[in-house]
Amino acid sequence: MKTYSVIGVMSGTSLDGIDLLHCTITAGTSFSFEIHTASTYAYSSAWKEKLAHAHTWPLEKIKALDEDYTILLSEYINRFINDKNVSGLDFIASHGHTILHQPENQFTYQIGNLPKLAKLTTQKVICDFRVQDVELGGQGAPLVPIGDRLLFGEFDACVNLGGFSNISSEKNGQCIAYDICPLNKVLNPYANKLGKEFDESGSIARTSVVNLGLLDQLDQLQYYSKPWPKSLGIEWLEAEFLPLLNLAELNSEEIIATCTQHFAHQIAKAISSHKRVLFTGGGAFNNYLMEQISKATDAELILPDPDIINYKEALIFGLLGVLKDRGEINNLASVTGASRNHCSGKIYCP
């Protein structure tokens, strides 16, 4: 058994900000963790704008953004280390921020994974966990299920409610995981149109009208009938999902209500065969969404400590770093569809 002092770093598609978590992870024949401190550093409006639209930019412009984002990431990490008086680190494990995700073209690009991140933080960095999986024919996502297996194995399934929602579970000794549906990547922009950062507690959806015609169209989207492994990205959202919302010509309140109901349908379907399901991610604080999921399933919905709800992905990227450092498998073929299980990521030293 060995204990590692790690900072996990995560930036998700909902653009809430950069999640940083300092923890110790004990690894050996079994795995355990202790969270010491965690913070989210919000993006400026200028950075939110860049990250929201960078997927439409030419590759050379994205590469320039990668340089700037790596500097930004290092500044937040250094601030976190100073603010929280973190010392004795073994390494930083960072996801970066996804700009392009096209596994069908064997391509995915997360900015913030440049070697200079190690020099700017003066720390060993383990990062860039998705690229190798895509090169091996996988989806490059989701990556969190190995952590669900090793750290949260007492639950029948784990669901994360972020920009997209995803699920992981065990079936016949294999880990099965996939993206269920969009979530805050859709709800937040419509809440923004109403002058709100997000639909707090689901209050907008609760008091608005569901459009049954649009709801039926969304439920019929082809993605939901596809077998796993499968994953979602902004490209699918813009090609398949958002056009239906635009054509419906509804107000923002109706869109939020209808999409919330749709997401609840899809998530309830995904957990229908499970008994105890752990929910994490920002969407777990959407009381109305959680009520609608609960109404549609017999599963017990479990909300853990707020630090785990908010920072579970950062924690698990810390674990992915530990596994990479140990040369152990941190990416499962049964989840992503890659040609084999493998040990993914890059290691940079200052």
Residue pairs with C-beta under 8 A, 6 or more apart in sequence:
1 26
1 27
1 28
1 29
2 26
2 27
2 28
3 24
3 25
3 26
3 27
4 24
4 25
4 26
4 27
4 90
4 91
4 322
4 325
5 22
5 23
5 24
5 88
5 89
5 90
6 22
6 23
6 24
6 25
6 89
6 90
6 91
6 92
6 93
6 318
6 321
6 322
7 20
7 21
7 22
7 77
7 80
7 81
7 86
7 89
7 91
7 92
7 93
7 123
7 318
8 19
8 20
8 21
8 23
8 93
8 94
8 311
8 313
8 314
8 315
8 316
8 317
8 318
8 319
8 321
9 18
9 19
9 20
9 73
9 77
9 92
9 93
9 94
9 95
9 314
9 317
10 18
10 19
10 94
10 95
10 311
10 313
10 314
10 317
11 17
11 18
11 19
11 95
11 96
11 97
11 112
12 19
12 162
12 163
12 313
13 98
13 162
13 163
13 164
13 185
13 234
14 162
14 163
14 183
14 184
14 185
14 188
14 282
15 43
15 48
15 51
15 52
15 163
15 188
16 40
16 42
16 282
17 40
17 41
17 42
17 43
18 40
18 41
18 43
18 73
18 76
19 38
19 39
19 40
19 310
19 311
19 313
19 314
20 38
20 39
20 40
20 41
20 76
20 77
20 80
20 314
21 35
21 37
21 38
21 307
21 311
21 314
21 315
21 318
22 35
22 36
22 37
22 38
22 80
22 84
22 86
23 33
23 34
23 35
23 36
23 315
23 318
24 33
24 34
24 36
25 31
25 32
25 33
25 318
25 319
25 322
26 32
26 33
27 322
27 323
27 326
30 150
31 150
31 151
31 319
32 151
33 151
33 315
33 318
33 319
35 307
35 308
35 311
35 315
36 84
36 86
37 84
37 86
38 307
38 310
38 311
38 314
39 80
39 83
39 84
40 310
41 76
41 79
41 80
43 51
47 72
50 65
51 97
51 99
54 61
54 62
54 65
54 99
54 111
55 99
55 100
55 234
55 235
57 65
62 99
62 100
62 109
62 111
65 99
65 111
66 111
66 112
66 113
66 114
67 114
69 96
69 97
69 111
69 112
70 111
70 112
70 113
70 114
70 116
70 117
70 120
71 120
72 112
73 94
73 96
73 112
73 117
74 116
74 117
74 120
74 121
77 92
77 94
77 121
77 123
78 120
78 121
80 86
81 89
81 121
89 123
89 124
90 124
90 325
91 123
91 124
91 125
91 126
91 321
91 325
92 117
92 121
92 123
92 124
92 125
92 126
92 127
92 321
93 125
93 126
93 127
93 317
93 318
93 319
93 320
93 321
93 322
93 324
94 112
94 113
94 117
94 125
94 126
94 127
94 317
95 110
95 127
95 129
95 313
95 317
96 110
96 111
96 112
96 113
96 127
96 128
97 110
97 111
97 112
98 108
98 109
98 110
98 130
98 233
99 109
99 110
99 111
100 107
100 108
100 109
100 233
100 235
101 108
101 109
101 140
101 141
101 231
101 233
101 234
101 235
102 108
102 233
102 235
103 134
103 138
103 139
103 140
103 141
103 231
106 134
106 135
106 137
107 134
108 130
108 131
108 134
108 140
108 141
110 128
110 130
110 131
112 127
113 127
113 128
113 346
115 348
117 125
117 127
117 348
118 124
118 125
118 348
118 349
118 350
119 350
121 350
122 350
123 350
124 347
124 348
124 349
124 350
125 347
125 348
125 349
126 320
126 321
126 324
126 325
126 345
126 346
126 347
126 348
127 345
127 346
127 348
128 345
128 346
129 143
129 317
129 320
129 324
129 330
129 331
129 344
129 345
130 140
130 141
130 143
130 344
131 140
131 344
132 331
132 342
132 344
132 345
133 139
133 140
133 143
133 331
133 336
133 338
133 342
133 344
134 140
136 338
136 339
136 340
136 342
137 337
137 338
137 339
138 229
138 331
138 333
138 336
138 337
138 338
138 339
139 229
139 230
139 231
139 336
139 337
140 231
140 336
141 166
141 179
141 231
141 336
142 166
142 168
142 177
142 178
142 179
142 231
142 335
142 336
143 316
143 317
143 320
143 330
143 331
143 336
143 344
144 158
144 160
144 166
144 168
144 177
144 312
144 313
144 316
145 158
145 168
145 175
145 177
145 332
145 335
146 175
146 316
146 319
146 320
146 323
146 329
146 330
146 331
146 332
146 335
147 312
147 315
147 316
147 319
147 320
148 155
148 158
148 168
148 175
148 177
148 316
149 168
149 170
149 175
150 319
151 315
151 316
151 319
152 158
152 278
153 170
154 276
155 276
155 277
155 278
155 302
156 169
156 274
156 275
156 276
156 277
156 299
157 167
157 168
157 169
157 271
157 274
157 276
157 277
157 278
157 299
158 167
158 168
158 169
158 277
158 278
158 280
159 165
159 166
159 167
159 180
159 267
159 270
159 271
159 277
159 278
159 279
159 280
160 166
160 279
160 280
160 281
160 312
160 313
161 183
161 184
161 267
161 279
161 280
161 281
161 282
161 283
161 284
161 286
161 289
162 183
162 184
162 281
162 282
162 283
162 313
163 182
163 183
163 184
163 185
164 179
164 180
164 181
164 182
164 183
164 185
164 232
165 179
165 180
165 181
165 182
165 183
165 263
165 266
165 267
165 281
165 283
166 177
166 178
166 179
166 180
167 177
167 178
167 180
167 267
167 270
167 271
168 175
168 176
168 177
168 335
169 175
169 176
169 177
169 274
170 176
174 334
175 332
175 334
175 335
176 228
176 334
176 335
177 228
177 229
177 335
178 228
178 229
178 230
178 231
178 335
179 230
179 231
179 232
180 266
180 267
180 270
181 224
181 232
181 262
181 263
181 266
181 267
182 232
182 237
182 241
182 259
182 263
183 263
183 283
184 198
184 282
184 283
185 234
185 237
186 237
186 241
186 242
186 245
186 259
187 198
187 199
187 256
187 259
187 260
188 197
188 198
188 199
190 252
190 255
190 256
190 259
191 197
191 198
191 199
191 204
191 252
191 256
193 252
194 204
194 252
194 253
196 204
198 282
199 205
199 256
199 260
199 286
201 285
201 286
201 287
201 288
202 260
202 286
202 287
202 288
202 289
202 291
203 288
204 253
204 256
204 257
205 256
205 257
205 260
205 261
205 286
205 288
205 289
206 288
207 253
208 253
208 254
208 256
208 257
209 253
209 254
209 257
210 254
210 257
210 258
210 261
211 248
211 250
211 254
211 257
211 258
213 248
214 244
214 245
214 248
214 250
214 255
214 258
215 258
215 261
215 262
215 265
217 244
217 248
218 241
218 244
218 258
218 259
218 262
219 262
219 265
219 266
221 240
221 241
221 244
222 240
223 230
223 232
223 236
223 240
224 266
224 269
228 337
229 334
229 335
229 336
229 337
231 336
245 255
245 259
248 255
250 258
260 286
260 288
260 289
260 292
261 292
263 289
264 289
264 292
264 293
264 295
264 296
265 296
267 293
268 292
268 293
268 296
268 297
269 296
271 277
271 293
271 297
271 299
272 297
272 298
272 299
274 299
275 299
275 300
276 299
276 300
276 302
277 299
277 300
277 301
277 302
278 302
278 304
279 290
279 301
279 302
279 303
279 309
280 304
280 308
280 309
280 310
280 312
280 313
281 309
281 312
281 313
282 310
283 289
284 290
284 303
284 309
285 309
290 301
290 303
293 301
294 301
303 309
308 315
319 330
320 330
320 344
320 345
321 345
323 329
323 330
323 343
324 330
324 343
324 344
324 345
324 347
325 347
327 343
328 343
329 341
329 342
329 343
330 342
330 343
330 344
330 345
331 338
331 341
331 342
331 343
331 344
332 341
333 339
333 340
333 341
333 342
